[in-house]
Amino acid sequence: MNATVFVAGAAGAIGNALVPLLVDAGYTVYGSTRRAERAAQIERAGATAVIVDVFDARKLADALRSIRPAAVIHQLTDLPPALDPAKMAQAVAANARIRDEGTRNLIAAAREAGSKRFVAQSIAWAYREGTQPYDETHLLDTDAEGNRLVTVRGVVSLETQVLTAPLIGTVLRYGHLYGPGTGADHAKGASPVHVDAAAHAALLALRHARAGVFNIAEDNAVVSTEKAKRELGWSAGWRRLAASEQAAAR
């Protein structure tokens, strides 16, 4: 593999797990963060750090035009450490802005840079109430109220932009993350997923160039992940350490 990938949000929980996977798979990786103090973390993982804010559309476009990545992976969020409840109300609005305006800027920059693929993080708990398990065709909860409506509107904007752009667009609807960097050591919520398995889904989506929407979660009664298993070959039990040990044993 000899392709260049730009990971937006490379120092976040999923980005931190994903960058080494991409490097090990043979990709040339550029990882972005808006915080200069996180650049060394990205570099240690084997990527080239890019200090850029997704809301600075001009600087972002300049960076991607210089890099000319074959693919862009959108793993940006704006969440407080350990999901501090006192700061979550502000985070809801910040995340919605990233999903709307941030996605718009990333797609525009990717198109200008000649990228062909775009993989983006979404969530698996935005479905409208109905018969479970929800598959990817089930409607999102656009009749919600309050903070949930803010979240769902952001999700709808992100997914619509990714799926209608003239790129191979993939949306990964992640369940509730746990594992290193997530603020949760153990599975939680109705549809949990370990951060390593979530990152692996992004690598598989890139490798298989699959367009569309995929639920990414451990087996549960709320959401179906059969599509990801069937089309991406994804497994909720995948862990990077176990995979590395297996490779070393061969």
N, C-alpha and C positions, 0 to 999 in steps of 0.2 A: 504494500500500500504506500503510495506516495502522493498524497493529496493534502491540501492545506485547509484547516478548519479554524473558524473563529468561534470561541465560546464566550458569550456574554454572560457575566456572572460567574467567572471561573473560580472565585474565592469563596463562593457560597457553599452550602452543604452539599448539594448535588454536583456543582461544578468542581469542588474539591475531590470528589470521588470519581468524576468523569474524566478529568484531564489526564490522570495516569493511564486510564484505560485507552484513551485515544492515542497517547504516546506509545504505549505498548503495542497497539495495533498498527503502528507505522505511520500515523498521520503527523504532519507538521502542525503544531498547535499554537495558536495565539489566544491568550486568555485575557479578558478585560476585567477591570475593577475600577471603581471611581475613587478608591482610597489608596493612595501611594504606599501606605504602610503594609498593604497586602501584596504588593508586587513580588516580594521575596518568596512568599508562600507559593505563588504561581510558578515562579522560576524553579523552585526546588522540585516541583512536580514534573519538570521537563518541558514546560511551555515558555513562550515569550510573552512577558507581561505587557499589556497595553493599558495605560491610565486614561480612561475616557468615561464621561458621563453620558448615559444613553439619551439624556434630554438635550445634550449639546449636539444637535443634528449635524451641523457643519463639521465639527471635529470628528464625530463618528464616521461620517461619510469619507472624510479625508483618510482616516485610519484604515477603513476597509478597502478604499481604492488603492492604497499603498500595499496592503497585504494580498488582495485579490483572492480571498478564500473560495474554495469550491463549495463550501457549505458553512452555514451559520447556525449555531445552536444557542437558543435563547433560554437561559436558566436564571434570569434576573428576578429577584424578589426584593422587598424592603421590609424585613421582619425584625422585631427587637430580639435581643439575646434571650434564649429560653422561652420565647413567646410570652414575654412579660404581659400579663393581662392589663396592667395599667397603661400600656402603650399600644395595645392592639387596635383600639378605635382609630388612632392616627394611622396605624399600619394598613388598615383596610383601605383607606383612601389612597395611601401611597402605592399600594400594590395595584389598585385599579388603574392608577395613572400609568404605571409601568406597563400594564397589560394593554392599555389603549395607546397612549402617546409613545411610550417606549418601543412597543412592537412596531408601530408605524415608522418610527425613525430607523429601526433595525432593518426592516424589510426594504425601505427606500435605499439605505446604504448598501444592502446586499445586492439589490438589483443593479445599482450603479457600478458595483465592483465586479459584476458578472457572475455572481454566485448562482448555483443551480439548485441547491437544496437548502431547506430551512426547517429546523426541528425546534419546537417550542413546548415549554412546560405549561400545563394547565392543571386543573384539579378534578377529582372524581366525586366530589360531594356537592356539586352544583345542580344535580338533577331535580326536576319537578317530581313531587310525590306521586307515586303510582305503583304498578305491579313490579315487584323485584324478582330477580336481580336486574338492574338497569344495564342494558347494553349501550353501545355508542350511538344508536339511533334514537334513544329516548330523549325527550325534550328537556332543555335546561329550565331552571326555575325562574323564568323572567317575570313571574307574578309575585315574587318575593317582596319583602318590605325591609326598611331599615338598612343596616350594614350588610345583610345578606344580599339585598338587591344591588348595592354598590359593588359587591364582589361578583355577582353573576353578570352584571353589565360589563365589568371589566373582562371577564372570561369570554363572553360572547364577542366582544370587540376583538380580543386577541385571536380567537379561533377563526372568526370570519375573515380577518385579514390574512392569516396564514393559509387558509384553505382556498382563498380566491386569488392569491398572488400568482403571477406567472412563474412559479417555482415548484419544485417537488416539495410540498408543504406537509409536515407531519405534526400532529398535536398529540402530546402524551398527557393523558389525564391521570395524574398521580393521586394515589390515596394518601392517607395521613402518614407522613414520613417519621421514621425513627432510626436511631443509629448515630454515629459520630457527626457532630455539628448540627444536629437537628433540635437539640433541647429535650429529646426523649430517648431514654436508653432501651425501652421496650415497646412492643407493638401497642398502639392505642387507636381509639376510634373504630368505627364500623368497617373501614376498609384500609387497614394499615399496609405499608410497604417499607422495606428496609432501604436506606439510602443507596447502598451498593447495587441492589436490584433495580432501583429507579435509574441510576446512572447507566447501568448496563442496557436498559431499554433504549436510551438515547443512542448509544453506540450501535445497537442492532437496527434502529430506525435509519441511521445514517448508512450503515453497511448494506442494507437491503433496499434502500431508496423507496420506501413504502410511503405513499401519500395517504392522508386520511387521519382519523381519530382512533386512539387506542386507550382503553382503560388499563392502568398499570397498578395493580394491588395484589395482595395475597388473597387466596381463595376465601370468599366470604359470601354471605347471602344477600348482600346489598348491591354490589356491582359485578358484572360478568367480565372476566379477563380472557375469555376464550379466543377472541380475535387476536390479541397480542401473542398468545401462545401459538396459534395457528399460523399467522402471517409473519411474525417476527422471530419465532422460535424462542420466545422469552420465557424465563422461569423466575417465579417469585423467590425461590430459594437460592438464587445465585449470590455468591459472595466473592469479592475480589481476592481475599486471602486464600480461600479454598481453591480458587481457579489458579492462582499463582503456584500453590503447592502441587497441584496436579500437573501443571506444565513443567515444573522442575523435576518431577518424578519420571517424566517420559524420556 
